[in-house]
Amino acid sequence: MSLSSSNFPTICIILVGCHLSGLNGESPFTTIASKAELYSLPALTFGYADLEPFFDEATLHAHYDGHHETYRKKMNSALSEWRESDPLDSFSTEPILEILKNLNKVPENFRNAIKNSGGGFVNHALYWACMSPNPTREIRQPTGALLQDIENEFGSFVKFSLKFTDRAVSLFGSGYVWLSRNPSSGALIITTTVNQDSPISDGLHPILVIDVWEHSYYLKHQFRRHVYVADWWKVVDWENVEELDKWWREVGSYARDEL
């Protein structure tokens, strides 16, 4: 697996041991549970060309360096303006994860900007975290407790994947399809969100996500979203999904203050 130096914008993440561990022992998505004066772009754990032949290098560059980076900059700008407008509002310095959970606490004049740009930043961080290269083009499926939960909820993994695929192919316009846990019941649920809305704002814990905005696939797959969705399944890494599922259960222990 190649890791281009251009994949290290601020945070240096390498594959050591488990799929998503970085130099500091954390996973890329943990940045969303951190307090930060200015958020950095979480580094990819794979090179731009490493998802070939399913995702092309040009799309990865445009999606990550263009779209994700733009959401990061706009989110940082909105957070800075909010903090400057009311230095006594301590909620503005909470992790972006906590802010998205409680959008009603965001002042109305900043709420849409935080929902859209903060959602875009977080949604993409989770999207990248669910994937890894598949050079052998093997069929990858969940195992253990996660597989059992999927079978209990949807009847079988095949039925789950067909339902998820149908939601992804049929979603009108731009948005995402998610597999999330209800933290109260532990049940798994498939949901869709439009634009950059996040299931986090609905109190859910997302563990798998596909981005179906056209910028995710148009350079390679053009208008054939169904082909993109089929290719996406081939780069889903279920060990990463399981790690994200575990992280949600322990998310309190990941919060750190970087202000």
Contacts in CASP RR format, 6 or more apart in sequence:
PFRMAT RR
TARGET T0000
AUTHOR 0000-0000-0000
METHOD contacts of the structure
MODEL  1
MSLSSSNFPTICIILVGCHLSGLNGESPFTTIASKAELYSLPALTFGYAD
LEPFFDEATLHAHYDGHHETYRKKMNSALSEWRESDPLDSFSTEPILEIL
KNLNKVPENFRNAIKNSGGGFVNHALYWACMSPNPTREIRQPTGALLQDI
ENEFGSFVKFSLKFTDRAVSLFGSGYVWLSRNPSSGALIITTTVNQDSPI
SDGLHPILVIDVWEHSYYLKHQFRRHVYVADWWKVVDWENVEELDKWWRE
VGSYARDEL
1 15 0 8 1.000
1 46 0 8 1.000
1 47 0 8 1.000
1 50 0 8 1.000
1 133 0 8 1.000
2 47 0 8 1.000
2 49 0 8 1.000
2 50 0 8 1.000
3 14 0 8 1.000
3 15 0 8 1.000
3 46 0 8 1.000
3 47 0 8 1.000
4 47 0 8 1.000
4 48 0 8 1.000
6 48 0 8 1.000
7 43 0 8 1.000
7 44 0 8 1.000
7 46 0 8 1.000
7 47 0 8 1.000
7 48 0 8 1.000
8 43 0 8 1.000
9 40 0 8 1.000
9 41 0 8 1.000
9 43 0 8 1.000
9 69 0 8 1.000
10 40 0 8 1.000
10 41 0 8 1.000
10 43 0 8 1.000
11 28 0 8 1.000
11 31 0 8 1.000
11 40 0 8 1.000
11 41 0 8 1.000
11 42 0 8 1.000
11 43 0 8 1.000
12 22 0 8 1.000
12 23 0 8 1.000
12 43 0 8 1.000
13 22 0 8 1.000
13 23 0 8 1.000
13 28 0 8 1.000
13 42 0 8 1.000
13 43 0 8 1.000
13 44 0 8 1.000
13 45 0 8 1.000
14 22 0 8 1.000
14 23 0 8 1.000
14 45 0 8 1.000
15 21 0 8 1.000
15 22 0 8 1.000
15 45 0 8 1.000
16 22 0 8 1.000
16 23 0 8 1.000
18 239 0 8 1.000
18 243 0 8 1.000
19 45 0 8 1.000
19 132 0 8 1.000
19 237 0 8 1.000
19 239 0 8 1.000
19 240 0 8 1.000
19 243 0 8 1.000
20 27 0 8 1.000
20 28 0 8 1.000
20 29 0 8 1.000
20 45 0 8 1.000
20 129 0 8 1.000
20 240 0 8 1.000
20 243 0 8 1.000
21 27 0 8 1.000
22 28 0 8 1.000
22 45 0 8 1.000
26 254 0 8 1.000
27 129 0 8 1.000
27 243 0 8 1.000
27 244 0 8 1.000
27 247 0 8 1.000
28 42 0 8 1.000
28 43 0 8 1.000
28 44 0 8 1.000
28 45 0 8 1.000
28 125 0 8 1.000
28 128 0 8 1.000
28 129 0 8 1.000
29 42 0 8 1.000
29 125 0 8 1.000
29 126 0 8 1.000
29 129 0 8 1.000
29 244 0 8 1.000
29 247 0 8 1.000
30 247 0 8 1.000
30 254 0 8 1.000
31 39 0 8 1.000
31 40 0 8 1.000
31 42 0 8 1.000
31 125 0 8 1.000
32 95 0 8 1.000
32 96 0 8 1.000
32 97 0 8 1.000
32 121 0 8 1.000
32 122 0 8 1.000
32 125 0 8 1.000
32 126 0 8 1.000
33 95 0 8 1.000
33 97 0 8 1.000
33 98 0 8 1.000
33 251 0 8 1.000
33 252 0 8 1.000
33 254 0 8 1.000
33 255 0 8 1.000
34 95 0 8 1.000
34 254 0 8 1.000
34 255 0 8 1.000
34 256 0 8 1.000
34 257 0 8 1.000
34 258 0 8 1.000
35 93 0 8 1.000
35 94 0 8 1.000
35 95 0 8 1.000
35 255 0 8 1.000
35 256 0 8 1.000
35 257 0 8 1.000
35 258 0 8 1.000
35 259 0 8 1.000
36 95 0 8 1.000
36 258 0 8 1.000
36 259 0 8 1.000
37 258 0 8 1.000
37 259 0 8 1.000
38 76 0 8 1.000
38 80 0 8 1.000
39 72 0 8 1.000
39 75 0 8 1.000
39 76 0 8 1.000
39 96 0 8 1.000
39 121 0 8 1.000
40 72 0 8 1.000
41 64 0 8 1.000
41 68 0 8 1.000
41 69 0 8 1.000
41 72 0 8 1.000
42 125 0 8 1.000
42 128 0 8 1.000
44 60 0 8 1.000
44 64 0 8 1.000
44 128 0 8 1.000
45 128 0 8 1.000
45 129 0 8 1.000
45 132 0 8 1.000
46 131 0 8 1.000
46 132 0 8 1.000
46 133 0 8 1.000
47 60 0 8 1.000
48 57 0 8 1.000
48 60 0 8 1.000
48 61 0 8 1.000
48 64 0 8 1.000
49 57 0 8 1.000
49 60 0 8 1.000
50 133 0 8 1.000
51 60 0 8 1.000
51 131 0 8 1.000
51 133 0 8 1.000
51 134 0 8 1.000
51 235 0 8 1.000
54 134 0 8 1.000
54 231 0 8 1.000
54 232 0 8 1.000
54 234 0 8 1.000
54 235 0 8 1.000
55 220 0 8 1.000
55 231 0 8 1.000
55 232 0 8 1.000
55 235 0 8 1.000
56 219 0 8 1.000
56 220 0 8 1.000
58 219 0 8 1.000
58 220 0 8 1.000
59 215 0 8 1.000
59 216 0 8 1.000
59 217 0 8 1.000
59 218 0 8 1.000
59 219 0 8 1.000
59 220 0 8 1.000
62 215 0 8 1.000
62 219 0 8 1.000
63 124 0 8 1.000
63 211 0 8 1.000
63 215 0 8 1.000
63 216 0 8 1.000
64 124 0 8 1.000
64 128 0 8 1.000
67 124 0 8 1.000
67 213 0 8 1.000
67 215 0 8 1.000
68 120 0 8 1.000
68 121 0 8 1.000
68 124 0 8 1.000
68 125 0 8 1.000
68 128 0 8 1.000
71 117 0 8 1.000
71 118 0 8 1.000
71 119 0 8 1.000
71 120 0 8 1.000
71 121 0 8 1.000
71 124 0 8 1.000
71 196 0 8 1.000
72 121 0 8 1.000
74 113 0 8 1.000
74 116 0 8 1.000
74 117 0 8 1.000
74 118 0 8 1.000
75 96 0 8 1.000
75 113 0 8 1.000
75 114 0 8 1.000
75 117 0 8 1.000
75 118 0 8 1.000
75 119 0 8 1.000
75 120 0 8 1.000
75 121 0 8 1.000
77 117 0 8 1.000
78 110 0 8 1.000
78 113 0 8 1.000
78 114 0 8 1.000
78 117 0 8 1.000
78 118 0 8 1.000
79 92 0 8 1.000
79 96 0 8 1.000
79 114 0 8 1.000
81 110 0 8 1.000
82 89 0 8 1.000
82 92 0 8 1.000
82 106 0 8 1.000
82 107 0 8 1.000
82 110 0 8 1.000
82 114 0 8 1.000
83 89 0 8 1.000
83 92 0 8 1.000
83 93 0 8 1.000
85 107 0 8 1.000
85 110 0 8 1.000
86 92 0 8 1.000
86 107 0 8 1.000
89 107 0 8 1.000
91 99 0 8 1.000
91 102 0 8 1.000
91 105 0 8 1.000
91 106 0 8 1.000
92 99 0 8 1.000
93 259 0 8 1.000
95 255 0 8 1.000
96 118 0 8 1.000
96 119 0 8 1.000
96 121 0 8 1.000
96 122 0 8 1.000
97 122 0 8 1.000
97 200 0 8 1.000
97 251 0 8 1.000
99 105 0 8 1.000
99 106 0 8 1.000
99 114 0 8 1.000
99 118 0 8 1.000
100 114 0 8 1.000
100 115 0 8 1.000
100 118 0 8 1.000
100 119 0 8 1.000
100 122 0 8 1.000
100 198 0 8 1.000
100 200 0 8 1.000
100 201 0 8 1.000
101 200 0 8 1.000
101 201 0 8 1.000
101 203 0 8 1.000
103 111 0 8 1.000
103 114 0 8 1.000
103 115 0 8 1.000
103 201 0 8 1.000
106 114 0 8 1.000
106 115 0 8 1.000
115 196 0 8 1.000
115 197 0 8 1.000
115 201 0 8 1.000
116 195 0 8 1.000
116 196 0 8 1.000
117 196 0 8 1.000
118 196 0 8 1.000
119 196 0 8 1.000
119 197 0 8 1.000
119 198 0 8 1.000
120 196 0 8 1.000
120 198 0 8 1.000
122 198 0 8 1.000
122 200 0 8 1.000
123 176 0 8 1.000
123 196 0 8 1.000
123 198 0 8 1.000
123 209 0 8 1.000
123 211 0 8 1.000
124 211 0 8 1.000
126 206 0 8 1.000
126 209 0 8 1.000
126 244 0 8 1.000
127 176 0 8 1.000
127 209 0 8 1.000
127 210 0 8 1.000
127 211 0 8 1.000
129 240 0 8 1.000
129 244 0 8 1.000
130 207 0 8 1.000
130 208 0 8 1.000
130 209 0 8 1.000
130 236 0 8 1.000
130 237 0 8 1.000
130 240 0 8 1.000
130 241 0 8 1.000
130 244 0 8 1.000
131 232 0 8 1.000
131 235 0 8 1.000
131 236 0 8 1.000
131 237 0 8 1.000
131 240 0 8 1.000
132 235 0 8 1.000
132 237 0 8 1.000
132 240 0 8 1.000
133 235 0 8 1.000
134 140 0 8 1.000
134 234 0 8 1.000
134 235 0 8 1.000
137 234 0 8 1.000
140 234 0 8 1.000
140 236 0 8 1.000
140 237 0 8 1.000
140 238 0 8 1.000
141 147 0 8 1.000
141 157 0 8 1.000
141 238 0 8 1.000
142 150 0 8 1.000
142 157 0 8 1.000
142 238 0 8 1.000
142 241 0 8 1.000
142 242 0 8 1.000
143 238 0 8 1.000
146 238 0 8 1.000
146 241 0 8 1.000
146 242 0 8 1.000
146 245 0 8 1.000
147 157 0 8 1.000
149 188 0 8 1.000
150 156 0 8 1.000
150 157 0 8 1.000
150 160 0 8 1.000
150 188 0 8 1.000
151 157 0 8 1.000
153 160 0 8 1.000
153 187 0 8 1.000
153 188 0 8 1.000
153 189 0 8 1.000
154 160 0 8 1.000
154 163 0 8 1.000
154 188 0 8 1.000
160 190 0 8 1.000
161 233 0 8 1.000
163 190 0 8 1.000
164 177 0 8 1.000
164 179 0 8 1.000
164 190 0 8 1.000
164 210 0 8 1.000
165 229 0 8 1.000
165 230 0 8 1.000
165 233 0 8 1.000
167 177 0 8 1.000
167 190 0 8 1.000
167 192 0 8 1.000
168 177 0 8 1.000
168 210 0 8 1.000
168 212 0 8 1.000
168 225 0 8 1.000
168 229 0 8 1.000
169 225 0 8 1.000
169 226 0 8 1.000
169 229 0 8 1.000
171 177 0 8 1.000
171 192 0 8 1.000
171 212 0 8 1.000
173 194 0 8 1.000
173 212 0 8 1.000
174 194 0 8 1.000
174 195 0 8 1.000
174 212 0 8 1.000
174 213 0 8 1.000
174 214 0 8 1.000
175 192 0 8 1.000
175 193 0 8 1.000
175 194 0 8 1.000
175 195 0 8 1.000
175 196 0 8 1.000
175 197 0 8 1.000
175 211 0 8 1.000
175 212 0 8 1.000
175 213 0 8 1.000
176 192 0 8 1.000
176 193 0 8 1.000
176 209 0 8 1.000
176 210 0 8 1.000
176 211 0 8 1.000
176 212 0 8 1.000
177 190 0 8 1.000
177 191 0 8 1.000
177 192 0 8 1.000
177 209 0 8 1.000
177 210 0 8 1.000
177 212 0 8 1.000
178 190 0 8 1.000
178 191 0 8 1.000
178 192 0 8 1.000
178 193 0 8 1.000
178 199 0 8 1.000
178 204 0 8 1.000
178 206 0 8 1.000
178 208 0 8 1.000
178 209 0 8 1.000
179 188 0 8 1.000
179 189 0 8 1.000
179 190 0 8 1.000
179 206 0 8 1.000
179 207 0 8 1.000
179 208 0 8 1.000
179 209 0 8 1.000
179 241 0 8 1.000
180 188 0 8 1.000
180 189 0 8 1.000
180 191 0 8 1.000
180 199 0 8 1.000
180 204 0 8 1.000
180 205 0 8 1.000
180 206 0 8 1.000
180 207 0 8 1.000
181 187 0 8 1.000
181 188 0 8 1.000
181 189 0 8 1.000
181 204 0 8 1.000
181 205 0 8 1.000
181 207 0 8 1.000
181 245 0 8 1.000
181 248 0 8 1.000
182 188 0 8 1.000
182 189 0 8 1.000
182 204 0 8 1.000
182 205 0 8 1.000
183 203 0 8 1.000
183 204 0 8 1.000
183 205 0 8 1.000
183 248 0 8 1.000
189 204 0 8 1.000
191 199 0 8 1.000
191 202 0 8 1.000
191 204 0 8 1.000
193 199 0 8 1.000
198 206 0 8 1.000
199 205 0 8 1.000
199 206 0 8 1.000
200 206 0 8 1.000
205 245 0 8 1.000
205 248 0 8 1.000
206 244 0 8 1.000
207 241 0 8 1.000
207 244 0 8 1.000
207 245 0 8 1.000
207 248 0 8 1.000
208 236 0 8 1.000
208 241 0 8 1.000
208 244 0 8 1.000
210 229 0 8 1.000
210 232 0 8 1.000
212 225 0 8 1.000
212 228 0 8 1.000
212 229 0 8 1.000
216 228 0 8 1.000
217 224 0 8 1.000
217 225 0 8 1.000
217 228 0 8 1.000
220 228 0 8 1.000
221 227 0 8 1.000
221 228 0 8 1.000
221 231 0 8 1.000
247 254 0 8 1.000
END
